[in-house]
Amino acid sequence: MNTLNTFAAPTGRLLLAMMFLMSGLSKIGNYAGTQGYMEAMGVPGALLPLAIALEALGGLAIILGWQTKIVSVALAGFCVVSAVIFHNDFSNQSEMISFMKNVTIAGGFLLLVAHGPGAYALDNRVKSAPA
């Protein structure tokens, strides 16, 4: 059981954050299209660089277990805000599923806030230098 716990945390971080890393990078490749979609949904396109940075760098930080609790709060908030803005058409089954997916992922990030990154995380380095 201890071995399972040791490997579950970094695997969970990877699976939870991989989508954000990939999504952030794909937004770079389709910058104009993503910016247009954001603006069509009432979100200023000028916020796209922030979204890219949060997704790509935040996803990488979670995978590495660096500043896990802070980044998890930010990504949980991002998930909820994205759900409300982009997936609010509950008459469309696909949008309802996407809304629930975002809320569920936010819950996963809040578990990281509550329990920390687990094993194999940069956050586990020595936190204070000797006096």
C-alpha positions as YAML, in Angstrom:
chain: A
units: angstrom
residues:
- id: 1
  name: MET
  ca: [0.00, 0.00, 0.00]
- id: 2
  name: ASN
  ca: [2.86, 2.41, 0.76]
- id: 3
  name: THR
  ca: [4.27, 1.92, -2.76]
- id: 4
  name: LEU
  ca: [0.85, 2.68, -4.22]
- id: 5
  name: ASN
  ca: [0.64, 5.91, -2.23]
- id: 6
  name: THR
  ca: [4.15, 6.89, -3.28]
- id: 7
  name: PHE
  ca: [3.42, 6.60, -6.99]
- id: 8
  name: ALA
  ca: [-0.24, 7.66, -6.92]
- id: 9
  name: ALA
  ca: [0.56, 11.29, -6.07]
- id: 10
  name: PRO
  ca: [2.98, 12.08, -8.93]
- id: 11
  name: THR
  ca: [0.88, 10.05, -11.37]
- id: 12
  name: GLY
  ca: [-2.23, 11.91, -10.24]
- id: 13
  name: ARG
  ca: [-0.49, 15.27, -10.63]
- id: 14
  name: LEU
  ca: [0.62, 14.29, -14.14]
- id: 15
  name: LEU
  ca: [-2.85, 13.15, -15.19]
- id: 16
  name: LEU
  ca: [-4.55, 16.19, -13.64]
- id: 17
  name: ALA
  ca: [-2.17, 18.76, -15.13]
- id: 18
  name: MET
  ca: [-1.27, 17.26, -18.50]
- id: 19
  name: MET
  ca: [-4.44, 18.65, -20.08]
- id: 20
  name: PHE
  ca: [-3.53, 22.19, -18.97]
- id: 21
  name: LEU
  ca: [0.02, 21.98, -20.27]
- id: 22
  name: MET
  ca: [-1.18, 20.69, -23.65]
- id: 23
  name: SER
  ca: [-4.04, 23.20, -23.83]
- id: 24
  name: GLY
  ca: [-1.76, 26.13, -23.07]
- id: 25
  name: LEU
  ca: [0.70, 25.06, -25.74]
- id: 26
  name: SER
  ca: [-2.06, 24.51, -28.30]
- id: 27
  name: LYS
  ca: [-3.39, 28.01, -27.68]
- id: 28
  name: ILE
  ca: [-0.01, 29.35, -28.77]
- id: 29
  name: GLY
  ca: [-0.30, 27.44, -32.05]
- id: 30
  name: ASN
  ca: [-3.84, 28.71, -32.65]
- id: 31
  name: TYR
  ca: [-3.52, 32.13, -31.07]
- id: 32
  name: ALA
  ca: [-5.81, 34.06, -33.42]
- id: 33
  name: GLY
  ca: [-8.52, 31.40, -33.37]
- id: 34
  name: THR
  ca: [-8.48, 31.16, -29.59]
- id: 35
  name: GLN
  ca: [-8.49, 34.94, -29.22]
- id: 36
  name: GLY
  ca: [-11.49, 35.16, -31.58]
- id: 37
  name: TYR
  ca: [-13.37, 32.49, -29.62]
- id: 38
  name: MET
  ca: [-12.70, 34.28, -26.33]
- id: 39
  name: GLU
  ca: [-13.93, 37.57, -27.73]
- id: 40
  name: ALA
  ca: [-17.05, 35.91, -29.16]
- id: 41
  name: MET
  ca: [-17.80, 34.68, -25.64]
- id: 42
  name: GLY
  ca: [-17.36, 38.19, -24.19]
- id: 43
  name: VAL
  ca: [-13.86, 37.70, -22.78]
- id: 44
  name: PRO
  ca: [-11.22, 40.26, -23.81]
- id: 45
  name: GLY
  ca: [-8.68, 38.68, -26.14]
- id: 46
  name: ALA
  ca: [-5.96, 40.60, -24.29]
- id: 47
  name: LEU
  ca: [-6.34, 38.03, -21.48]
- id: 48
  name: LEU
  ca: [-5.13, 35.19, -23.71]
- id: 49
  name: PRO
  ca: [-1.44, 35.50, -22.72]
- id: 50
  name: LEU
  ca: [-2.47, 35.15, -19.07]
- id: 51
  name: ALA
  ca: [-4.56, 32.08, -19.86]
- id: 52
  name: ILE
  ca: [-1.67, 30.53, -21.79]
- id: 53
  name: ALA
  ca: [0.78, 31.23, -18.99]
- id: 54
  name: LEU
  ca: [-1.55, 29.85, -16.32]
- id: 55
  name: GLU
  ca: [-2.34, 26.71, -18.28]
- id: 56
  name: ALA
  ca: [1.13, 25.92, -19.61]
- id: 57
  name: LEU
  ca: [3.27, 27.06, -16.70]
- id: 58
  name: GLY
  ca: [0.71, 26.08, -14.08]
- id: 59
  name: GLY
  ca: [0.34, 22.64, -15.62]
- id: 60
  name: LEU
  ca: [4.10, 22.18, -15.62]
- id: 61
  name: ALA
  ca: [4.33, 23.37, -12.01]
- id: 62
  name: ILE
  ca: [1.72, 20.83, -10.89]
- id: 63
  name: ILE
  ca: [3.47, 18.02, -12.75]
- id: 64
  name: LEU
  ca: [6.75, 18.94, -11.05]
- id: 65
  name: GLY
  ca: [5.07, 19.51, -7.70]
- id: 66
  name: TRP
  ca: [6.36, 23.09, -7.44]
- id: 67
  name: GLN
  ca: [4.28, 25.69, -5.55]
- id: 68
  name: THR
  ca: [1.54, 23.08, -5.73]
- id: 69
  name: LYS
  ca: [-0.96, 24.63, -3.35]
- id: 70
  name: ILE
  ca: [-0.76, 28.14, -4.82]
- id: 71
  name: VAL
  ca: [-0.94, 26.94, -8.42]
- id: 72
  name: SER
  ca: [-3.77, 24.54, -7.54]
- id: 73
  name: VAL
  ca: [-5.87, 27.40, -6.16]
- id: 74
  name: ALA
  ca: [-5.26, 29.38, -9.35]
- id: 75
  name: LEU
  ca: [-6.11, 26.45, -11.63]
- id: 76
  name: ALA
  ca: [-9.20, 25.54, -9.58]
- id: 77
  name: GLY
  ca: [-10.43, 29.10, -9.98]
- id: 78
  name: PHE
  ca: [-9.60, 29.03, -13.69]
- id: 79
  name: CYS
  ca: [-11.65, 25.83, -14.08]
- id: 80
  name: VAL
  ca: [-14.70, 27.28, -12.36]
- id: 81
  name: VAL
  ca: [-14.53, 30.60, -14.22]
- id: 82
  name: SER
  ca: [-14.06, 28.75, -17.54]
- id: 83
  name: ALA
  ca: [-17.04, 26.52, -16.78]
- id: 84
  name: VAL
  ca: [-19.29, 29.48, -16.03]
- id: 85
  name: ILE
  ca: [-18.20, 31.56, -19.04]
- id: 86
  name: PHE
  ca: [-17.70, 28.95, -21.75]
- id: 87
  name: HIS
  ca: [-19.94, 26.02, -20.78]
- id: 88
  name: ASN
  ca: [-23.14, 27.58, -19.46]
- id: 89
  name: ASP
  ca: [-25.62, 26.28, -22.04]
- id: 90
  name: PHE
  ca: [-27.18, 23.55, -19.93]
- id: 91
  name: SER
  ca: [-29.70, 22.71, -22.67]
- id: 92
  name: ASN
  ca: [-26.75, 21.27, -24.64]
- id: 93
  name: GLN
  ca: [-25.65, 17.91, -23.20]
- id: 94
  name: SER
  ca: [-22.05, 18.38, -24.37]
- id: 95
  name: GLU
  ca: [-21.81, 21.76, -22.67]
- id: 96
  name: MET
  ca: [-23.29, 20.34, -19.46]
- id: 97
  name: ILE
  ca: [-20.68, 17.56, -19.51]
- id: 98
  name: SER
  ca: [-17.91, 20.11, -20.11]
- id: 99
  name: PHE
  ca: [-19.25, 22.24, -17.25]
- id: 100
  name: MET
  ca: [-19.23, 19.26, -14.88]
- id: 101
  name: LYS
  ca: [-15.75, 18.22, -16.10]
- id: 102
  name: ASN
  ca: [-14.37, 21.64, -15.23]
- id: 103
  name: VAL
  ca: [-16.02, 21.65, -11.81]
- id: 104
  name: THR
  ca: [-14.72, 18.12, -11.14]
- id: 105
  name: ILE
  ca: [-11.17, 19.10, -12.11]
- id: 106
  name: ALA
  ca: [-11.45, 22.09, -9.77]
- id: 107
  name: GLY
  ca: [-12.29, 19.60, -7.02]
- id: 108
  name: GLY
  ca: [-9.15, 17.63, -7.82]
- id: 109
  name: PHE
  ca: [-7.05, 20.78, -7.52]
- id: 110
  name: LEU
  ca: [-8.68, 21.60, -4.18]
- id: 111
  name: LEU
  ca: [-7.62, 18.14, -2.95]
- id: 112
  name: LEU
  ca: [-4.04, 19.11, -3.83]
- id: 113
  name: VAL
  ca: [-4.52, 22.29, -1.81]
- id: 114
  name: ALA
  ca: [-5.77, 20.27, 1.17]
- id: 115
  name: HIS
  ca: [-3.28, 17.39, 1.03]
- id: 116
  name: GLY
  ca: [-0.24, 18.77, -0.79]
- id: 117
  name: PRO
  ca: [1.66, 17.34, -3.73]
- id: 118
  name: GLY
  ca: [2.64, 13.98, -2.26]
- id: 119
  name: ALA
  ca: [5.83, 12.16, -3.21]
- id: 120
  name: TYR
  ca: [8.34, 13.17, -5.86]
- id: 121
  name: ALA
  ca: [7.53, 16.88, -5.71]
- id: 122
  name: LEU
  ca: [9.83, 19.88, -5.71]
- id: 123
  name: ASP
  ca: [7.78, 21.22, -2.81]
- id: 124
  name: ASN
  ca: [9.26, 18.46, -0.65]
- id: 125
  name: ARG
  ca: [12.76, 19.93, -0.78]
- id: 126
  name: VAL
  ca: [14.15, 21.18, 2.51]
- id: 127
  name: LYS
  ca: [12.02, 24.20, 3.34]
- id: 128
  name: SER
  ca: [14.32, 26.02, 5.74]
- id: 129
  name: ALA
  ca: [18.06, 26.40, 5.83]
- id: 130
  name: PRO
  ca: [19.92, 25.51, 9.03]
- id: 131
  name: ALA
  ca: [20.54, 28.44, 11.38]
...
